[in-house]
Amino acid sequence: MKILIITSSPNDDGLTAACGEEAKVGVEMGSSDALTINLNTLNMSACHACGNGWGTCHDEHTCQVEDDFQKLHGKMAEADGYIIITPVYWHDMSESLKVFIDRLRRCEALNSEKSNLAGKPFICVAAPGGSGNGCISCLASIERFVDHVKGVKYDFIGVTRRNRDYKLTTIREAAKSMVKSLKL
Ligand SMILES: Cc1cc2nc3c(=O)[nH]c(=O)nc-3n(C[C@H](O)[C@H](O)[C@H](O)COP(=O)(O)O)c2cc1C
């Protein structure tokens, strides 16, 4: 059982990273393997909207823009579940996460055989600043992606500096619970 934890912040020691660490602890408490990847360490460009709007993503379910996307796309396909964590920027997800899911959605959403992510559980975490502004709209934006790839919505969690203590516990418990649910 392998869970992919995707973080998407430039800060190694910020709130997003803390959430990622707790998620990893939770997955491991559930006796599964966790792989954490910070999108901000990868070289991934925005979707080029190839051709007349669709490239190989439409029929071949692959992205023709060659960079670190391909490797991570493969890891997504292999994983059994996902924990996606983003800081809230401008009431939305971070740019690095947006770039990744824009391209992933194109490859997976139209896979009529079966999306590689279909039926697999997602925990999505939004980490705004102290105001909490945009937490809900950020999670709603990620929810649309999960819907498009036919994922299972296991949990959507907002965490701020104010509620950090108990929400980190929530993230850990959610991760553990998601892993256990996969083993039933
Ligand atoms: C460009 C930018 C935009 C931001 N927009 C918001 C926002 O809309 N709402 C909010 O509550 N915090 C906003 N913040 C604050 C971050 O969401 C917050 O500090 C977050 O916890 C940072 O996560 P990190 O510690 O992992 O970097 C913004 C920060 C940046 C850099």
The ligand as an SDF file (V2000), in Angstrom:
LIG
                    3D

 31 33  0  0  0  0  0  0  0  0999 V2000
    1.1900   35.0490   -2.7950 C   0  0  0  0  0  0  0  0  0  0  0  0
    0.5060   34.7240   -1.5010 C   0  0  0  0  0  0  0  0  0  0  0  0
   -0.8630   34.8030   -1.4150 C   0  0  0  0  0  0  0  0  0  0  0  0
   -1.5200   34.4920   -0.2360 C   0  0  0  0  0  0  0  0  0  0  0  0
   -2.8830   34.5360   -0.2020 N   0  0  0  0  0  0  0  0  0  0  0  0
   -3.5180   34.2020    0.9520 C   0  0  0  0  0  0  0  0  0  0  0  0
   -4.9460   34.1750    1.0040 C   0  0  0  0  0  0  0  0  0  0  0  0
   -5.6420   34.4080    0.0210 O   0  0  0  0  0  0  0  0  0  0  0  0
   -5.5280   33.8610    2.1830 N   0  0  0  0  0  0  0  0  0  0  0  0
   -4.8050   33.5800    3.3050 C   0  0  0  0  0  0  0  0  0  0  0  0
   -5.3790   33.3240    4.3610 O   0  0  0  0  0  0  0  0  0  0  0  0
   -3.4450   33.5620    3.2780 N   0  0  0  0  0  0  0  0  0  0  0  0
   -2.8050   33.8680    2.1290 C   0  0  0  0  0  0  0  0  0  0  0  0
   -1.4330   33.8260    2.1040 N   0  0  0  0  0  0  0  0  0  0  0  0
   -0.7080   33.3510    3.2850 C   0  0  0  0  0  0  0  0  0  0  0  0
   -0.3730   31.8580    3.1880 C   0  0  0  0  0  0  0  0  0  0  0  0
   -1.4610   31.0790    2.7720 O   0  0  0  0  0  0  0  0  0  0  0  0
    0.0290   31.2820    4.5470 C   0  0  0  0  0  0  0  0  0  0  0  0
    1.0710   32.0410    5.1070 O   0  0  0  0  0  0  0  0  0  0  0  0
    0.3820   29.8200    4.4320 C   0  0  0  0  0  0  0  0  0  0  0  0
    0.2020   29.2020    5.6850 O   0  0  0  0  0  0  0  0  0  0  0  0
    1.7750   29.6530    3.9430 C   0  0  0  0  0  0  0  0  0  0  0  0
    2.1020   28.2790    3.9750 O   0  0  0  0  0  0  0  0  0  0  0  0
    3.6290   27.8490    4.1850 P   0  0  0  0  0  0  0  0  0  0  0  0
    3.9280   28.1490    5.6320 O   0  0  0  0  0  0  0  0  0  0  0  0
    3.6600   26.4300    3.8620 O   0  0  0  0  0  0  0  0  0  0  0  0
    4.4280   28.6880    3.2500 O   0  0  0  0  0  0  0  0  0  0  0  0
   -0.7740   34.1280    0.9180 C   0  0  0  0  0  0  0  0  0  0  0  0
    0.6230   34.0470    0.8280 C   0  0  0  0  0  0  0  0  0  0  0  0
    1.2610   34.3370   -0.3580 C   0  0  0  0  0  0  0  0  0  0  0  0
    2.7690   34.1990   -0.4450 C   0  0  0  0  0  0  0  0  0  0  0  0
  1  2  1  0
  2  3  1  0
  2 30  2  0
  3  4  2  0
  4  5  1  0
  4 28  1  0
  5  6  2  0
  6  7  1  0
  6 13  1  0
  7  8  2  0
  7  9  1  0
  9 10  1  0
 10 11  2  0
 10 12  1  0
 12 13  2  0
 13 14  1  0
 14 15  1  0
 14 28  1  0
 15 16  1  0
 16 17  1  0
 16 18  1  0
 18 19  1  0
 18 20  1  0
 20 21  1  0
 20 22  1  0
 22 23  1  0
 23 24  1  0
 24 25  2  0
 24 26  1  0
 24 27  1  0
 28 29  2  0
 29 30  1  0
 30 31  1  0
M  END
$$$$
